Amino acid sequence: MHTTATETNNTTSMDMTTLNANTTELIDLNKKLAMHLNTLVTIGAMTEKNTKSTNNNLANLSGSLV
């Protein structure tokens, strides 16, 4: 079975189109992942800050639980 140059070029072209589409999708997913990770880091930092402040206030009896 022989393949012609046209068939080979079409296959390569199709593979590159699929590769480009998959790469673009992967880049978009990485951007979303980075955004979500940054959100989680911010939430963690704020939680730590609030927890530390609450612990200090309770230890000094200078704050209320309400």
SENUVO-147950 format. One line per field, with one value per atom (N, C-alpha, C, O): x, y, z; residue number from 0; residue in one letter; atom name. Coordinates in nm, 2 decimals, always signed. Layout:
% residues N
px: [X:...]
py: [Y:...]
pz: [Z:...]
pos: [NUM:...]
code: [a:...]
site: [CA:...]
END
This chain:
% residues 66
px: [+0.08:+0.00:+0.09:+0.18:+0.07:+0.15:+0.06:-0.05:+0.13:+0.06:+0.12:+0.24:+0.04:+0.09:+0.13:+0.10:+0.20:+0.25:+0.13:+0.13:+0.02:-0.10:-0.16:-0.20:-0.17:-0.23:-0.15:-0.20:-0.02:+0.08:+0.06:+0.06:+0.06:+0.05:-0.08:-0.09:-0.19:-0.32:-0.32:-0.38:-0.26:-0.26:-0.18:-0.22:-0.06:+0.02:-0.05:-0.05:-0.12:-0.19:-0.31:-0.33:-0.38:-0.48:-0.43:-0.49:-0.32:-0.26:-0.21:-0.23:-0.16:-0.11:-0.23:-0.23:-0.34:-0.46:-0.52:-0.55:-0.52:-0.56:-0.47:-0.51:-0.34:-0.24:-0.25:-0.25:-0.27:-0.29:-0.42:-0.41:-0.52:-0.65:-0.63:-0.68:-0.57:-0.54:-0.45:-0.47:-0.35:-0.25:-0.33:-0.30:-0.41:-0.49:-0.58:-0.59:-0.65:-0.73:-0.65:-0.70:-0.53:-0.45:-0.40:-0.40:-0.37:-0.33:-0.45:-0.43:-0.57:-0.68:-0.71:-0.74:-0.70:-0.71:-0.61:-0.64:-0.48:-0.38:-0.40:-0.38:-0.46:-0.49:-0.60:-0.59:-0.70:-0.81:-0.76:-0.79:-0.67:-0.61:-0.53:-0.54:-0.45:-0.37:-0.46:-0.44:-0.57:-0.67:-0.73:-0.74:-0.77:-0.83:-0.73:-0.76:-0.61:-0.50:-0.48:-0.46:-0.47:-0.45:-0.56:-0.54:-0.68:-0.80:-0.79:-0.81:-0.75:-0.73:-0.62:-0.64:-0.51:-0.40:-0.45:-0.42:-0.52:-0.58:-0.67:-0.66:-0.76:-0.85:-0.77:-0.81:-0.67:-0.59:-0.52:-0.52:-0.47:-0.40:-0.49:-0.46:-0.61:-0.71:-0.76:-0.78:-0.78:-0.82:-0.72:-0.75:-0.59:-0.48:-0.47:-0.46:-0.49:-0.48:-0.60:-0.58:-0.72:-0.84:-0.83:-0.86:-0.78:-0.76:-0.66:-0.68:-0.55:-0.44:-0.50:-0.48:-0.57:-0.63:-0.73:-0.73:-0.81:-0.91:-0.84:-0.88:-0.74:-0.67:-0.60:-0.61:-0.54:-0.48:-0.59:-0.56:-0.70:-0.80:-0.86:-0.88:-0.88:-0.93:-0.83:-0.86:-0.70:-0.59:-0.58:-0.55:-0.60:-0.59:-0.72:-0.73:-0.83:-0.96:-1.01:-1.08:-0.96:-0.99:-1.10:-1.14:-1.14:-1.24:-1.36:-1.36:-1.47:-1.58:-1.60:-1.55:-1.68:-1.71:-1.82:-1.84:-1.89:-2.01:-1.96:-2.04]
py: [-0.12:+0.00:+0.12:+0.14:+0.21:+0.33:+0.45:+0.46:+0.55:+0.67:+0.78:+0.78:+0.87:+0.98:+1.09:+1.10:+1.19:+1.31:+1.39:+1.44:+1.39:+1.47:+1.41:+1.49:+1.28:+1.21:+1.24:+1.26:+1.23:+1.25:+1.40:+1.42:+1.49:+1.63:+1.66:+1.74:+1.60:+1.62:+1.57:+1.63:+1.45:+1.39:+1.48:+1.50:+1.53:+1.61:+1.74:+1.79:+1.80:+1.92:+1.90:+1.99:+1.79:+1.76:+1.74:+1.79:+1.67:+1.65:+1.78:+1.80:+1.87:+2.00:+2.08:+2.15:+2.08:+2.15:+2.10:+2.17:+1.97:+1.90:+1.94:+1.97:+1.94:+1.97:+2.12:+2.14:+2.21:+2.35:+2.37:+2.45:+2.30:+2.32:+2.26:+2.32:+2.15:+2.09:+2.18:+2.19:+2.23:+2.32:+2.45:+2.49:+2.51:+2.62:+2.59:+2.67:+2.47:+2.43:+2.41:+2.45:+2.35:+2.33:+2.46:+2.48:+2.56:+2.69:+2.76:+2.81:+2.75:+2.81:+2.74:+2.80:+2.61:+2.53:+2.57:+2.58:+2.59:+2.63:+2.77:+2.80:+2.86:+2.99:+2.99:+3.05:+2.90:+2.89:+2.82:+2.86:+2.73:+2.66:+2.76:+2.76:+2.84:+2.95:+3.04:+3.08:+3.08:+3.17:+3.11:+3.18:+2.99:+2.92:+2.89:+2.91:+2.86:+2.84:+2.97:+2.97:+3.08:+3.21:+3.25:+3.30:+3.21:+3.24:+3.15:+3.21:+3.03:+2.94:+2.99:+2.99:+3.04:+3.09:+3.22:+3.24:+3.30:+3.42:+3.39:+3.45:+3.29:+3.25:+3.19:+3.22:+3.11:+3.06:+3.16:+3.16:+3.26:+3.37:+3.45:+3.49:+3.48:+3.56:+3.48:+3.54:+3.35:+3.26:+3.26:+3.27:+3.25:+3.25:+3.38:+3.38:+3.49:+3.62:+3.64:+3.68:+3.60:+3.61:+3.52:+3.56:+3.40:+3.30:+3.35:+3.34:+3.40:+3.46:+3.57:+3.58:+3.66:+3.78:+3.73:+3.79:+3.64:+3.58:+3.52:+3.54:+3.44:+3.37:+3.47:+3.46:+3.58:+3.68:+3.75:+3.78:+3.79:+3.86:+3.77:+3.82:+3.64:+3.55:+3.53:+3.52:+3.52:+3.50:+3.62:+3.61:+3.74:+3.86:+3.90:+4.00:+3.82:+3.85:+3.99:+4.06:+4.04:+4.17:+4.17:+4.27:+4.05:+4.04:+3.96:+3.90:+3.96:+3.88:+3.77:+3.78:+3.67:+3.56:+3.60:+3.53:+3.70:+3.74:+3.84:+3.88]
pz: [+0.00:+0.00:+0.00:+0.09:-0.10:-0.11:-0.07:-0.11:+0.00:+0.03:-0.06:-0.08:-0.10:-0.19:-0.10:+0.02:-0.15:-0.08:-0.03:+0.08:-0.11:-0.07:+0.05:+0.14:+0.06:+0.18:+0.30:+0.41:+0.28:+0.40:+0.45:+0.57:+0.36:+0.39:+0.46:+0.56:+0.42:+0.48:+0.62:+0.71:+0.64:+0.77:+0.86:+0.98:+0.82:+0.90:+0.93:+1.05:+0.84:+0.86:+0.96:+1.05:+0.95:+1.04:+1.18:+1.28:+1.19:+1.32:+1.39:+1.51:+1.31:+1.36:+1.41:+1.51:+1.33:+1.37:+1.51:+1.59:+1.52:+1.65:+1.76:+1.87:+1.73:+1.83:+1.88:+1.99:+1.78:+1.81:+1.90:+1.99:+1.86:+1.94:+2.08:+2.18:+2.09:+2.23:+2.31:+2.43:+2.24:+2.32:+2.36:+2.48:+2.28:+2.32:+2.44:+2.53:+2.43:+2.54:+2.67:+2.78:+2.66:+2.78:+2.84:+2.96:+2.75:+2.80:+2.88:+2.99:+2.82:+2.89:+3.03:+3.13:+3.03:+3.15:+3.26:+3.38:+3.21:+3.30:+3.36:+3.48:+3.28:+3.33:+3.44:+3.54:+3.41:+3.51:+3.64:+3.75:+3.62:+3.74:+3.82:+3.95:+3.76:+3.83:+3.90:+4.01:+3.84:+3.90:+4.03:+4.13:+4.01:+4.13:+4.24:+4.36:+4.20:+4.30:+4.38:+4.50:+4.30:+4.37:+4.46:+4.57:+4.42:+4.51:+4.64:+4.75:+4.63:+4.74:+4.83:+4.96:+4.78:+4.86:+4.93:+5.05:+4.86:+4.93:+5.04:+5.15:+5.02:+5.12:+5.24:+5.36:+5.21:+5.32:+5.40:+5.52:+5.33:+5.40:+5.49:+5.60:+5.44:+5.51:+5.63:+5.74:+5.61:+5.72:+5.83:+5.95:+5.79:+5.89:+5.97:+6.09:+5.89:+5.95:+6.05:+6.17:+6.01:+6.10:+6.22:+6.33:+6.20:+6.31:+6.41:+6.53:+6.36:+6.45:+6.53:+6.65:+6.47:+6.54:+6.64:+6.75:+6.61:+6.70:+6.82:+6.94:+6.79:+6.90:+7.00:+7.12:+6.94:+7.02:+7.11:+7.22:+7.05:+7.12:+7.23:+7.35:+7.21:+7.31:+7.42:+7.54:+7.38:+7.48:+7.57:+7.69:+7.52:+7.59:+7.66:+7.73:+7.63:+7.67:+7.63:+7.70:+7.51:+7.47:+7.36:+7.31:+7.32:+7.22:+7.26:+7.37:+7.18:+7.21:+7.11:+7.00:+7.14:+7.05:+6.95:+6.85:+6.98:+6.89:+6.79:+6.71]
pos: [0:0:0:0:1:1:1:1:2:2:2:2:3:3:3:3:4:4:4:4:5:5:5:5:6:6:6:6:7:7:7:7:8:8:8:8:9:9:9:9:10:10:10:10:11:11:11:11:12:12:12:12:13:13:13:13:14:14:14:14:15:15:15:15:16:16:16:16:17:17:17:17:18:18:18:18:19:19:19:19:20:20:20:20:21:21:21:21:22:22:22:22:23:23:23:23:24:24:24:24:25:25:25:25:26:26:26:26:27:27:27:27:28:28:28:28:29:29:29:29:30:30:30:30:31:31:31:31:32:32:32:32:33:33:33:33:34:34:34:34:35:35:35:35:36:36:36:36:37:37:37:37:38:38:38:38:39:39:39:39:40:40:40:40:41:41:41:41:42:42:42:42:43:43:43:43:44:44:44:44:45:45:45:45:46:46:46:46:47:47:47:47:48:48:48:48:49:49:49:49:50:50:50:50:51:51:51:51:52:52:52:52:53:53:53:53:54:54:54:54:55:55:55:55:56:56:56:56:57:57:57:57:58:58:58:58:59:59:59:59:60:60:60:60:61:61:61:61:62:62:62:62:63:63:63:63:64:64:64:64:65:65:65:65]
code: [m:m:m:m:h:h:h:h:t:t:t:t:t:t:t:t:a:a:a:a:t:t:t:t:e:e:e:e:t:t:t:t:n:n:n:n:n:n:n:n:t:t:t:t:t:t:t:t:s:s:s:s:m:m:m:m:d:d:d:d:m:m:m:m:t:t:t:t:t:t:t:t:l:l:l:l:n:n:n:n:a:a:a:a:n:n:n:n:t:t:t:t:t:t:t:t:e:e:e:e:l:l:l:l:i:i:i:i:d:d:d:d:l:l:l:l:n:n:n:n:k:k:k:k:k:k:k:k:l:l:l:l:a:a:a:a:m:m:m:m:h:h:h:h:l:l:l:l:n:n:n:n:t:t:t:t:l:l:l:l:v:v:v:v:t:t:t:t:i:i:i:i:g:g:g:g:a:a:a:a:m:m:m:m:t:t:t:t:e:e:e:e:k:k:k:k:n:n:n:n:t:t:t:t:k:k:k:k:s:s:s:s:t:t:t:t:n:n:n:n:n:n:n:n:n:n:n:n:l:l:l:l:a:a:a:a:n:n:n:n:l:l:l:l:s:s:s:s:g:g:g:g:s:s:s:s:l:l:l:l:v:v:v:v]
site: [N:CA:C:O:N:CA:C:O:N:CA:C:O:N:CA:C:O:N:CA:C:O:N:CA:C:O:N:CA:C:O:N:CA:C:O:N:CA:C:O:N:CA:C:O:N:CA:C:O:N:CA:C:O:N:CA:C:O:N:CA:C:O:N:CA:C:O:N:CA:C:O:N:CA:C:O:N:CA:C:O:N:CA:C:O:N:CA:C:O:N:CA:C:O:N:CA:C:O:N:CA:C:O:N:CA:C:O:N:CA:C:O:N:CA:C:O:N:CA:C:O:N:CA:C:O:N:CA:C:O:N:CA:C:O:N:CA:C:O:N:CA:C:O:N:CA:C:O:N:CA:C:O:N:CA:C:O:N:CA:C:O:N:CA:C:O:N:CA:C:O:N:CA:C:O:N:CA:C:O:N:CA:C:O:N:CA:C:O:N:CA:C:O:N:CA:C:O:N:CA:C:O:N:CA:C:O:N:CA:C:O:N:CA:C:O:N:CA:C:O:N:CA:C:O:N:CA:C:O:N:CA:C:O:N:CA:C:O:N:CA:C:O:N:CA:C:O:N:CA:C:O:N:CA:C:O:N:CA:C:O:N:CA:C:O:N:CA:C:O:N:CA:C:O:N:CA:C:O:N:CA:C:O:N:CA:C:O:N:CA:C:O:N:CA:C:O]
END
